Structures are given as C-alpha cells and as structure tokens.
Amino acid sequence: FDVTPDITLQRSGSSLLEFSIGCRQQLEAVMLRQDWSLVIVQGDTESAFQGALAAFYNRVPLAHVEAGLRTYNLARPFPEEGLRQMISRLTRFHFAPTQRAQVALQTEGIADEFIHLTGNTVIDAQQWTCAHRGVKRKVFGRGHLLVTVHRRENWGTDVEEICHAIADIARQQPELQVLFPVHLNPVIQGPVNAILGDISNITLTAPLDYTGMQQALADAWMVLTDSGGLQEEAPTFGVPVLVLRDETERPEAIDAGCARLIGATRSAIVQEVTRLTHDTLAYTRMAQAGNPFGDGTAARQIVEALARSLAAVPVAVPALA
C-alpha cells in the first residue's frame, strides 16, 4: 500500500506480559510527544488494546475499527475476545463491520450515536490490491487447498489432529495440491513439519506477505483455516472456507453460506473436505454465496464520520482508483 510508518514498535520478550509492558511503554512515550486529537485502533490484538489504554490514560478520544465482533466466550478466541470487549468500554467511536456487530454493541448499552455501520476495511484493501497489484485467478481447473493454522486454542493436540487430517486428504487425493504457509511459532512449526513435511503434494512455505496471500486465495479451490481474516477475505474470490474452530466471531460468513464451522478433529475435517469434493452442488452454493463483510467503502465512511464527529475541516478523501 506504499505506507511507511513514522514509528515502529519494537517487540521485547516472547510472553504476553513482556510484550504488553514493552508496547505500553513505547506507546506512552509517543502519547507524550504532543497533544493528540484522536487515537484509532483496529481489531483485537494486544497492541490494539495497549493503544486503547494509552488513549484512555491520556484522555484522548478513541476510535475502534472492526468493533463489535463477539463470541462471548473469553476462552475462544483467547485473548482476543477479552481484549475487544475491554477496548469497547474505552471507545468513543465504534466502527462496526456488520449489522450483527452493530447490534452486539447496542445490546451492550452503547448509544447509537457512537456506532457507525461501515463494512470492513479488509474489503477495501482487497479491492485496491486486485486493482493495483494484478491479483486475479491465474490457474485453470481446480486450484489448491490453502491451509493456515495459528490460533492459541488450537495449539497442542488440535494442531496434530489438523495435520493428520491434511495428510489423510493429501494421500486420498494425490492430484490435489495443498499449500500451507506455516506460522513461525515453534508450537506450529514442529507438528506441521513432522507430520506433513514428506508428503509430495503438500507445499510448506514461509508465511506469505499480504499480496502473496491474496494471490493464494484467488488461486485456491478451498480454504482450511482458523484465521478470522481469511473468513472475511476468501469469499471475495468465491472460495469456500472451512473454519477449524468451534466458535467464530464472524458468524456472518456462516449465515451467508460461504463458510462452515467444522472444528479441529481429524475425522470431521476429512469428512467435510471429502463431501465438498464429491458434492458439486454444495460446493457451488458456498462458492457463489458472496461476501457479507462490506462493499469496499468502509475507509471512506470512517474518515467522513470522524470528520463530522470531530467538527474538523472537511476532509478530501482520495479515490481508490
């Protein structure tokens, strides 16, 4: 996107505690440099939460992009569910990506005047990338099975179950190519390399950059993932998603029919991939369900809402084309 950050936070330590302390200290130093009119945080990461705290302690208005996602299960996903609920308590301007997220915020007692239904900026980014980076389907025929795994709740036995399922699928369908960009965490690297490393139709790669992942999605036949972002992105390319989790904060994809929750057990994963391999009608319904997460104008709506709310000088919003 040709964006160069003015400030890059340095990660110290590997634990959540060490990261939180380091992030908070660095953000506080930034907050003290000048008077700020607004802090914007996106999503539900630890850095987003620390940004929200920095705004709160310095009495700076906070805007939250991707507000209102909920499972109401603090253990799934962990720690994201707790972080985003706490961010909401500190936020003045809530930018909800979907109507369901908007309703969740209203149910929690947040006044309508502070909630803006905008769609998700992930769709804006996809549309820009397709237009400016030449991302489009470049393979003929079936395409590959794209796999990603990284969630804390899938560490341990679940990662092994997922890997054994992928191995089963690859051996049952030797003509199917499997692309697996492997997270750098040793908890993921270990079982993935041990179980899948010697299977000829499985390609294990380093994590892909944003454009590379969008191209991998465009060329995919199906996605197996525990990622939240890929649940939003894959439907843009008409690629069905099987979600390797028991719960999701993005039920809109399930309701729309472009994704299915299947959990992380070996038998369930193999069964569902096999079903969609042979049931072309069910596969086509998922592929043609469309993307429920926005129309590509979320960023523009957010900028315009903030300009109005902050009584700022009218902002000229550049066209994406």
Buried (B, 14 or more C-beta within 10 A) or exposed (E): EEEEEEEEBEEEEEEEEEBBBBBBEBBBEBBEEEEBEBBBBBBBBBBBBBBBBBBBEBEBBBBBBBBBBBBEBEEBBEBBBBBBBBBBEBBBBBBBBBEBBBBBBBEEEBEEEBBBBBBBBBBBBBBBBBEEBEBEBEEEEBBBBBBBBBBBBBBEEBBBBBBBBBBBBBEEBEEBBBBBBBBEBEBBBEBBEEBBEEBEBBEBEEEBEEBBBBBBBBBBBBBBBBBBBBBBBBBBBBBBBBBBBBBBBBBBBBEBBBBBBBBBBBEBBBEBBBEBBEEEEBBEEBBEBEBBBBEBBBBBBBBBBBBEBBEEEEEEBEEBE
